Amino acid sequence: MAETEAAPLLKEIFNRDRLRHFAAETKAIHPGFDGERFLTLTSAGLDDLSIMQRLRQIAIAYHVVLPGGFENNIDILRALAPRINHGFASIVLPEYVALHGHDHFDLSMDALAFFTRFGSSEFAIRHFLLKDLVRTLKVMERWSRDDNEHVRRLSSEGCRPRLPWSFQLKELIADPSPVAPILENLKSDPSLYVRKSVANHLNDITKDHPAWVFDRITDWPKDDPRTVWIIKQALRTLIKKGDAKALHHLGAGEKAEVKIDSFAVTPSSLKLGGAVKISARLVSTASAPQKLVVDYAVHYVKKAGGTSKKVFKWKEITLGAGESCELTISRAIRDFTTRVHYAGRHSVELIVNGEVLAEDAFELLA
């Protein structure tokens, strides 16, 4: 999940107004729906529940209050899907399938493919993968050839081994080969929405099986910009680590032939809430044009002392012989849900083609 100060408010997607919306729209579809009972069940302890706990509580309440068995209830929920007034809120519907659809596999697969068009079924499908990996992946491979981009995206996103906000798929972490046909089908997908998922999926796999990923992408068409985009994004974690093979795929596998004329972090000291400007001037010392991948790393001070290094993407450039390039970027120094800052000296490194070529620092004041 990206750094954001608004993240604690995400659970308010499922606030009391949204619950009343669910109740009213469901009653409009099925007049016998007991909206008051639904609101009582879904509001219980609401303020203390996380976003995922709220999601599950709503799905459970639907099963209690809806009048029929799974097959009948799915018909009601399918009618409800296009009436829900927020995309993320609609993941309540696939969550219902995840909780109650395991004895109705084919109906559940059809329902998840339908519901994903309105939000996403990526969390729900993982429960079926956990129970029957082979059978579920067979359906997902078919989804990867669907006309609808939301369904194709689900085929990749749902079986990511390390999907954020969900449990890990240990079997696919150990051996990603079962998902190869899905990724192969999507390697040049026309939809950016789908390509982002494929890239994130491959990036997940690089954390455990980088060689497997290199084997897959080596023969992928390098003259298709959609495929090239996926490869670049898929290798981003390895590129940040300075992996030579990953940099080679970007055309920057050779040692950078550059002189660092200047590298500075300003101001040299600041308080939390400010920002630092990072500036660099690079001059090529090569006799021919060269591709350069320029990143920077901040060594954040930890609560117990010591530091934790975080690499950030900066710029990819091609410098001709003797050419120079000036780069400037600003970075906010404020607390996020994913990072709390502590006072002390923060080292900042300039990284070119995976090699640290310069260093400066700033002091975060107490």
Contacts in CASP RR format, 6 or more apart in sequence:
PFRMAT RR
TARGET T0000
AUTHOR 0000-0000-0000
METHOD contacts of the structure
MODEL  1
MAETEAAPLLKEIFNRDRLRHFAAETKAIHPGFDGERFLTLTSAGLDDLS
IMQRLRQIAIAYHVVLPGGFENNIDILRALAPRINHGFASIVLPEYVALH
GHDHFDLSMDALAFFTRFGSSEFAIRHFLLKDLVRTLKVMERWSRDDNEH
VRRLSSEGCRPRLPWSFQLKELIADPSPVAPILENLKSDPSLYVRKSVAN
HLNDITKDHPAWVFDRITDWPKDDPRTVWIIKQALRTLIKKGDAKALHHL
GAGEKAEVKIDSFAVTPSSLKLGGAVKISARLVSTASAPQKLVVDYAVHY
VKKAGGTSKKVFKWKEITLGAGESCELTISRAIRDFTTRVHYAGRHSVEL
IVNGEVLAEDAFELLA
1 7 0 8 1.000
1 164 0 8 1.000
1 165 0 8 1.000
1 337 0 8 1.000
1 338 0 8 1.000
2 338 0 8 1.000
3 336 0 8 1.000
3 337 0 8 1.000
3 338 0 8 1.000
3 339 0 8 1.000
4 336 0 8 1.000
4 337 0 8 1.000
5 334 0 8 1.000
5 335 0 8 1.000
5 336 0 8 1.000
5 337 0 8 1.000
7 337 0 8 1.000
8 337 0 8 1.000
10 51 0 8 1.000
11 49 0 8 1.000
11 50 0 8 1.000
11 51 0 8 1.000
11 54 0 8 1.000
13 51 0 8 1.000
13 86 0 8 1.000
13 88 0 8 1.000
13 89 0 8 1.000
14 46 0 8 1.000
14 51 0 8 1.000
14 54 0 8 1.000
14 55 0 8 1.000
14 58 0 8 1.000
14 89 0 8 1.000
15 46 0 8 1.000
16 43 0 8 1.000
16 46 0 8 1.000
18 86 0 8 1.000
18 89 0 8 1.000
19 38 0 8 1.000
19 39 0 8 1.000
19 42 0 8 1.000
19 43 0 8 1.000
19 46 0 8 1.000
19 58 0 8 1.000
20 39 0 8 1.000
21 84 0 8 1.000
21 85 0 8 1.000
22 38 0 8 1.000
22 42 0 8 1.000
22 58 0 8 1.000
22 80 0 8 1.000
22 84 0 8 1.000
22 89 0 8 1.000
22 92 0 8 1.000
23 33 0 8 1.000
23 35 0 8 1.000
23 36 0 8 1.000
23 38 0 8 1.000
23 39 0 8 1.000
25 80 0 8 1.000
25 83 0 8 1.000
25 84 0 8 1.000
26 33 0 8 1.000
26 35 0 8 1.000
26 38 0 8 1.000
26 62 0 8 1.000
26 76 0 8 1.000
26 80 0 8 1.000
27 33 0 8 1.000
27 35 0 8 1.000
28 83 0 8 1.000
29 76 0 8 1.000
29 79 0 8 1.000
29 80 0 8 1.000
29 83 0 8 1.000
30 66 0 8 1.000
30 67 0 8 1.000
30 76 0 8 1.000
32 67 0 8 1.000
33 65 0 8 1.000
33 66 0 8 1.000
33 67 0 8 1.000
33 76 0 8 1.000
34 65 0 8 1.000
35 65 0 8 1.000
37 64 0 8 1.000
37 65 0 8 1.000
38 61 0 8 1.000
38 62 0 8 1.000
38 65 0 8 1.000
41 57 0 8 1.000
41 60 0 8 1.000
41 61 0 8 1.000
41 64 0 8 1.000
41 65 0 8 1.000
42 54 0 8 1.000
42 57 0 8 1.000
42 58 0 8 1.000
42 61 0 8 1.000
44 57 0 8 1.000
46 54 0 8 1.000
46 57 0 8 1.000
49 57 0 8 1.000
52 165 0 8 1.000
55 91 0 8 1.000
55 92 0 8 1.000
55 95 0 8 1.000
56 95 0 8 1.000
56 99 0 8 1.000
58 92 0 8 1.000
58 95 0 8 1.000
59 92 0 8 1.000
59 95 0 8 1.000
59 96 0 8 1.000
59 98 0 8 1.000
59 99 0 8 1.000
60 99 0 8 1.000
62 73 0 8 1.000
62 77 0 8 1.000
62 92 0 8 1.000
62 96 0 8 1.000
63 73 0 8 1.000
63 96 0 8 1.000
63 99 0 8 1.000
63 100 0 8 1.000
66 72 0 8 1.000
66 73 0 8 1.000
66 76 0 8 1.000
67 73 0 8 1.000
70 100 0 8 1.000
70 101 0 8 1.000
70 103 0 8 1.000
70 104 0 8 1.000
70 107 0 8 1.000
71 104 0 8 1.000
71 107 0 8 1.000
73 96 0 8 1.000
73 100 0 8 1.000
74 97 0 8 1.000
74 107 0 8 1.000
74 111 0 8 1.000
77 93 0 8 1.000
77 96 0 8 1.000
77 111 0 8 1.000
77 115 0 8 1.000
78 111 0 8 1.000
78 114 0 8 1.000
78 115 0 8 1.000
80 93 0 8 1.000
81 90 0 8 1.000
81 93 0 8 1.000
81 114 0 8 1.000
81 115 0 8 1.000
81 117 0 8 1.000
81 118 0 8 1.000
82 118 0 8 1.000
84 90 0 8 1.000
84 92 0 8 1.000
84 93 0 8 1.000
84 118 0 8 1.000
87 118 0 8 1.000
87 119 0 8 1.000
88 119 0 8 1.000
90 115 0 8 1.000
90 118 0 8 1.000
90 119 0 8 1.000
91 115 0 8 1.000
91 119 0 8 1.000
91 120 0 8 1.000
91 121 0 8 1.000
91 123 0 8 1.000
91 124 0 8 1.000
93 111 0 8 1.000
93 115 0 8 1.000
93 118 0 8 1.000
94 111 0 8 1.000
94 112 0 8 1.000
94 115 0 8 1.000
94 116 0 8 1.000
94 120 0 8 1.000
94 121 0 8 1.000
94 123 0 8 1.000
94 124 0 8 1.000
94 125 0 8 1.000
95 123 0 8 1.000
95 124 0 8 1.000
97 108 0 8 1.000
97 111 0 8 1.000
97 112 0 8 1.000
97 115 0 8 1.000
97 121 0 8 1.000
97 124 0 8 1.000
98 123 0 8 1.000
98 124 0 8 1.000
98 125 0 8 1.000
98 126 0 8 1.000
98 127 0 8 1.000
98 128 0 8 1.000
101 107 0 8 1.000
101 108 0 8 1.000
102 108 0 8 1.000
102 127 0 8 1.000
102 128 0 8 1.000
102 131 0 8 1.000
105 128 0 8 1.000
105 132 0 8 1.000
105 135 0 8 1.000
108 128 0 8 1.000
109 128 0 8 1.000
109 136 0 8 1.000
109 139 0 8 1.000
112 121 0 8 1.000
112 124 0 8 1.000
112 125 0 8 1.000
112 154 0 8 1.000
113 121 0 8 1.000
113 143 0 8 1.000
113 146 0 8 1.000
113 151 0 8 1.000
113 154 0 8 1.000
115 121 0 8 1.000
115 124 0 8 1.000
116 122 0 8 1.000
116 150 0 8 1.000
116 151 0 8 1.000
116 153 0 8 1.000
116 154 0 8 1.000
117 148 0 8 1.000
117 150 0 8 1.000
117 151 0 8 1.000
119 150 0 8 1.000
120 150 0 8 1.000
120 153 0 8 1.000
120 154 0 8 1.000
120 157 0 8 1.000
121 154 0 8 1.000
121 158 0 8 1.000
122 154 0 8 1.000
122 157 0 8 1.000
122 158 0 8 1.000
122 160 0 8 1.000
122 163 0 8 1.000
122 166 0 8 1.000
123 158 0 8 1.000
123 163 0 8 1.000
123 165 0 8 1.000
123 166 0 8 1.000
125 136 0 8 1.000
125 140 0 8 1.000
125 154 0 8 1.000
125 158 0 8 1.000
125 159 0 8 1.000
126 158 0 8 1.000
126 159 0 8 1.000
126 163 0 8 1.000
126 166 0 8 1.000
126 167 0 8 1.000
126 169 0 8 1.000
128 136 0 8 1.000
129 136 0 8 1.000
129 137 0 8 1.000
129 158 0 8 1.000
129 159 0 8 1.000
129 169 0 8 1.000
129 172 0 8 1.000
130 167 0 8 1.000
130 169 0 8 1.000
133 171 0 8 1.000
133 172 0 8 1.000
133 178 0 8 1.000
134 178 0 8 1.000
137 159 0 8 1.000
137 178 0 8 1.000
137 179 0 8 1.000
137 182 0 8 1.000
140 154 0 8 1.000
140 155 0 8 1.000
140 158 0 8 1.000
140 159 0 8 1.000
140 182 0 8 1.000
141 155 0 8 1.000
141 181 0 8 1.000
141 182 0 8 1.000
141 185 0 8 1.000
143 151 0 8 1.000
143 152 0 8 1.000
143 154 0 8 1.000
143 155 0 8 1.000
144 152 0 8 1.000
144 155 0 8 1.000
144 156 0 8 1.000
144 181 0 8 1.000
144 182 0 8 1.000
144 185 0 8 1.000
144 186 0 8 1.000
145 152 0 8 1.000
145 185 0 8 1.000
146 152 0 8 1.000
146 155 0 8 1.000
149 189 0 8 1.000
149 191 0 8 1.000
149 193 0 8 1.000
149 194 0 8 1.000
150 193 0 8 1.000
152 186 0 8 1.000
152 189 0 8 1.000
152 191 0 8 1.000
152 194 0 8 1.000
153 191 0 8 1.000
153 193 0 8 1.000
153 194 0 8 1.000
153 197 0 8 1.000
155 182 0 8 1.000
155 185 0 8 1.000
155 186 0 8 1.000
156 179 0 8 1.000
156 182 0 8 1.000
156 183 0 8 1.000
156 186 0 8 1.000
156 194 0 8 1.000
156 197 0 8 1.000
156 198 0 8 1.000
156 201 0 8 1.000
157 163 0 8 1.000
157 197 0 8 1.000
157 200 0 8 1.000
157 201 0 8 1.000
159 169 0 8 1.000
159 172 0 8 1.000
159 179 0 8 1.000
159 182 0 8 1.000
159 201 0 8 1.000
160 169 0 8 1.000
160 197 0 8 1.000
160 200 0 8 1.000
160 201 0 8 1.000
160 204 0 8 1.000
161 168 0 8 1.000
161 169 0 8 1.000
161 172 0 8 1.000
161 173 0 8 1.000
161 176 0 8 1.000
161 201 0 8 1.000
161 204 0 8 1.000
161 205 0 8 1.000
161 208 0 8 1.000
162 168 0 8 1.000
162 173 0 8 1.000
162 204 0 8 1.000
162 207 0 8 1.000
163 169 0 8 1.000
163 204 0 8 1.000
172 178 0 8 1.000
172 179 0 8 1.000
173 208 0 8 1.000
176 205 0 8 1.000
176 208 0 8 1.000
176 209 0 8 1.000
176 212 0 8 1.000
177 212 0 8 1.000
179 201 0 8 1.000
180 216 0 8 1.000
183 198 0 8 1.000
183 201 0 8 1.000
183 202 0 8 1.000
183 216 0 8 1.000
184 216 0 8 1.000
186 194 0 8 1.000
186 195 0 8 1.000
186 197 0 8 1.000
186 198 0 8 1.000
187 198 0 8 1.000
187 220 0 8 1.000
187 227 0 8 1.000
187 230 0 8 1.000
188 221 0 8 1.000
188 224 0 8 1.000
188 226 0 8 1.000
188 227 0 8 1.000
188 230 0 8 1.000
189 195 0 8 1.000
189 198 0 8 1.000
189 226 0 8 1.000
190 226 0 8 1.000
195 226 0 8 1.000
195 229 0 8 1.000
195 230 0 8 1.000
195 233 0 8 1.000
196 233 0 8 1.000
198 230 0 8 1.000
198 234 0 8 1.000
199 229 0 8 1.000
199 230 0 8 1.000
199 231 0 8 1.000
199 232 0 8 1.000
199 233 0 8 1.000
199 234 0 8 1.000
200 233 0 8 1.000
200 234 0 8 1.000
201 234 0 8 1.000
202 213 0 8 1.000
202 216 0 8 1.000
202 217 0 8 1.000
202 230 0 8 1.000
202 234 0 8 1.000
202 235 0 8 1.000
203 233 0 8 1.000
203 234 0 8 1.000
203 235 0 8 1.000
203 236 0 8 1.000
203 237 0 8 1.000
205 212 0 8 1.000
205 213 0 8 1.000
206 213 0 8 1.000
206 234 0 8 1.000
206 235 0 8 1.000
206 237 0 8 1.000
206 238 0 8 1.000
207 237 0 8 1.000
210 238 0 8 1.000
210 243 0 8 1.000
210 245 0 8 1.000
210 246 0 8 1.000
213 234 0 8 1.000
213 235 0 8 1.000
214 245 0 8 1.000
217 231 0 8 1.000
217 234 0 8 1.000
217 249 0 8 1.000
220 227 0 8 1.000
220 231 0 8 1.000
221 227 0 8 1.000
222 228 0 8 1.000
231 249 0 8 1.000
232 249 0 8 1.000
232 250 0 8 1.000
235 243 0 8 1.000
235 246 0 8 1.000
235 249 0 8 1.000
235 250 0 8 1.000
236 313 0 8 1.000
238 245 0 8 1.000
238 246 0 8 1.000
239 246 0 8 1.000
239 247 0 8 1.000
239 250 0 8 1.000
239 293 0 8 1.000
239 295 0 8 1.000
239 354 0 8 1.000
240 295 0 8 1.000
240 311 0 8 1.000
240 313 0 8 1.000
241 311 0 8 1.000
241 354 0 8 1.000
242 351 0 8 1.000
242 353 0 8 1.000
242 354 0 8 1.000
242 355 0 8 1.000
244 253 0 8 1.000
247 253 0 8 1.000
247 293 0 8 1.000
247 353 0 8 1.000
247 354 0 8 1.000
250 291 0 8 1.000
250 293 0 8 1.000
250 316 0 8 1.000
251 291 0 8 1.000
252 290 0 8 1.000
252 291 0 8 1.000
252 292 0 8 1.000
252 293 0 8 1.000
252 316 0 8 1.000
252 353 0 8 1.000
253 291 0 8 1.000
253 353 0 8 1.000
254 290 0 8 1.000
254 353 0 8 1.000
255 353 0 8 1.000
255 355 0 8 1.000
256 290 0 8 1.000
256 292 0 8 1.000
256 352 0 8 1.000
256 353 0 8 1.000
256 355 0 8 1.000
256 357 0 8 1.000
257 284 0 8 1.000
257 285 0 8 1.000
257 286 0 8 1.000
257 290 0 8 1.000
258 282 0 8 1.000
258 283 0 8 1.000
258 284 0 8 1.000
258 285 0 8 1.000
258 286 0 8 1.000
258 292 0 8 1.000
258 319 0 8 1.000
258 352 0 8 1.000
258 357 0 8 1.000
259 282 0 8 1.000
259 283 0 8 1.000
259 285 0 8 1.000
260 280 0 8 1.000
260 281 0 8 1.000
260 282 0 8 1.000
260 283 0 8 1.000
260 350 0 8 1.000
260 357 0 8 1.000
260 358 0 8 1.000
261 281 0 8 1.000
261 282 0 8 1.000
261 283 0 8 1.000
261 324 0 8 1.000
262 279 0 8 1.000
262 280 0 8 1.000
262 281 0 8 1.000
263 279 0 8 1.000
263 280 0 8 1.000
263 281 0 8 1.000
263 350 0 8 1.000
263 357 0 8 1.000
263 358 0 8 1.000
263 359 0 8 1.000
263 360 0 8 1.000
264 278 0 8 1.000
264 279 0 8 1.000
264 280 0 8 1.000
264 360 0 8 1.000
265 276 0 8 1.000
265 277 0 8 1.000
265 278 0 8 1.000
265 279 0 8 1.000
265 348 0 8 1.000
265 360 0 8 1.000
265 361 0 8 1.000
265 362 0 8 1.000
266 276 0 8 1.000
266 277 0 8 1.000
266 279 0 8 1.000
266 362 0 8 1.000
267 276 0 8 1.000
267 362 0 8 1.000
268 361 0 8 1.000
268 362 0 8 1.000
268 363 0 8 1.000
269 362 0 8 1.000
269 363 0 8 1.000
269 364 0 8 1.000
269 365 0 8 1.000
270 276 0 8 1.000
270 333 0 8 1.000
270 362 0 8 1.000
270 363 0 8 1.000
270 364 0 8 1.000
270 365 0 8 1.000
271 364 0 8 1.000
271 365 0 8 1.000
272 333 0 8 1.000
272 334 0 8 1.000
272 335 0 8 1.000
272 341 0 8 1.000
272 364 0 8 1.000
273 332 0 8 1.000
273 333 0 8 1.000
273 334 0 8 1.000
274 332 0 8 1.000
274 333 0 8 1.000
274 334 0 8 1.000
275 330 0 8 1.000
275 331 0 8 1.000
275 332 0 8 1.000
275 333 0 8 1.000
276 330 0 8 1.000
276 331 0 8 1.000
276 333 0 8 1.000
276 348 0 8 1.000
276 362 0 8 1.000
277 328 0 8 1.000
277 329 0 8 1.000
277 330 0 8 1.000
278 296 0 8 1.000
278 328 0 8 1.000
278 329 0 8 1.000
278 330 0 8 1.000
278 331 0 8 1.000
278 348 0 8 1.000
279 326 0 8 1.000
279 327 0 8 1.000
279 328 0 8 1.000
280 294 0 8 1.000
280 326 0 8 1.000
280 327 0 8 1.000
280 328 0 8 1.000
280 350 0 8 1.000
280 358 0 8 1.000
281 324 0 8 1.000
281 325 0 8 1.000
281 326 0 8 1.000
281 327 0 8 1.000
282 292 0 8 1.000
282 294 0 8 1.000
282 319 0 8 1.000
282 324 0 8 1.000
282 325 0 8 1.000
282 327 0 8 1.000
282 352 0 8 1.000
283 322 0 8 1.000
283 323 0 8 1.000
283 324 0 8 1.000
284 290 0 8 1.000
284 319 0 8 1.000
284 320 0 8 1.000
284 321 0 8 1.000
284 322 0 8 1.000
284 323 0 8 1.000
284 324 0 8 1.000
285 322 0 8 1.000
286 319 0 8 1.000
286 320 0 8 1.000
286 321 0 8 1.000
286 322 0 8 1.000
287 321 0 8 1.000
288 320 0 8 1.000
288 321 0 8 1.000
289 318 0 8 1.000
289 319 0 8 1.000
289 320 0 8 1.000
289 321 0 8 1.000
290 318 0 8 1.000
290 319 0 8 1.000
290 320 0 8 1.000
291 316 0 8 1.000
291 317 0 8 1.000
291 318 0 8 1.000
292 316 0 8 1.000
292 317 0 8 1.000
292 318 0 8 1.000
292 319 0 8 1.000
292 352 0 8 1.000
292 353 0 8 1.000
293 316 0 8 1.000
293 352 0 8 1.000
293 353 0 8 1.000
293 354 0 8 1.000
294 314 0 8 1.000
294 315 0 8 1.000
294 316 0 8 1.000
294 317 0 8 1.000
294 327 0 8 1.000
294 350 0 8 1.000
294 351 0 8 1.000
294 352 0 8 1.000
295 311 0 8 1.000
295 312 0 8 1.000
295 313 0 8 1.000
295 314 0 8 1.000
295 351 0 8 1.000
295 352 0 8 1.000
295 354 0 8 1.000
296 311 0 8 1.000
296 312 0 8 1.000
296 314 0 8 1.000
296 329 0 8 1.000
296 348 0 8 1.000
296 349 0 8 1.000
296 350 0 8 1.000
296 351 0 8 1.000
297 309 0 8 1.000
297 310 0 8 1.000
297 311 0 8 1.000
297 312 0 8 1.000
297 348 0 8 1.000
297 349 0 8 1.000
297 351 0 8 1.000
297 356 0 8 1.000
298 309 0 8 1.000
298 310 0 8 1.000
298 312 0 8 1.000
298 331 0 8 1.000
298 346 0 8 1.000
298 347 0 8 1.000
298 348 0 8 1.000
299 307 0 8 1.000
299 308 0 8 1.000
299 309 0 8 1.000
299 346 0 8 1.000
299 347 0 8 1.000
299 348 0 8 1.000
299 349 0 8 1.000
300 307 0 8 1.000
300 308 0 8 1.000
300 309 0 8 1.000
300 310 0 8 1.000
300 339 0 8 1.000
300 341 0 8 1.000
300 342 0 8 1.000
300 346 0 8 1.000
301 307 0 8 1.000
301 341 0 8 1.000
301 342 0 8 1.000
301 343 0 8 1.000
301 344 0 8 1.000
301 345 0 8 1.000
301 346 0 8 1.000
301 364 0 8 1.000
302 308 0 8 1.000
302 342 0 8 1.000
303 340 0 8 1.000
303 342 0 8 1.000
305 342 0 8 1.000
307 346 0 8 1.000
307 347 0 8 1.000
311 351 0 8 1.000
312 331 0 8 1.000
314 327 0 8 1.000
314 329 0 8 1.000
315 327 0 8 1.000
317 325 0 8 1.000
319 325 0 8 1.000
333 341 0 8 1.000
333 362 0 8 1.000
333 364 0 8 1.000
334 341 0 8 1.000
335 341 0 8 1.000
341 364 0 8 1.000
342 364 0 8 1.000
343 364 0 8 1.000
343 365 0 8 1.000
343 366 0 8 1.000
344 363 0 8 1.000
344 364 0 8 1.000
345 361 0 8 1.000
345 362 0 8 1.000
345 363 0 8 1.000
346 361 0 8 1.000
346 362 0 8 1.000
346 363 0 8 1.000
346 364 0 8 1.000
347 359 0 8 1.000
347 360 0 8 1.000
347 361 0 8 1.000
348 359 0 8 1.000
348 360 0 8 1.000
348 361 0 8 1.000
348 362 0 8 1.000
349 356 0 8 1.000
349 358 0 8 1.000
349 359 0 8 1.000
350 356 0 8 1.000
350 357 0 8 1.000
350 358 0 8 1.000
350 359 0 8 1.000
351 357 0 8 1.000
END
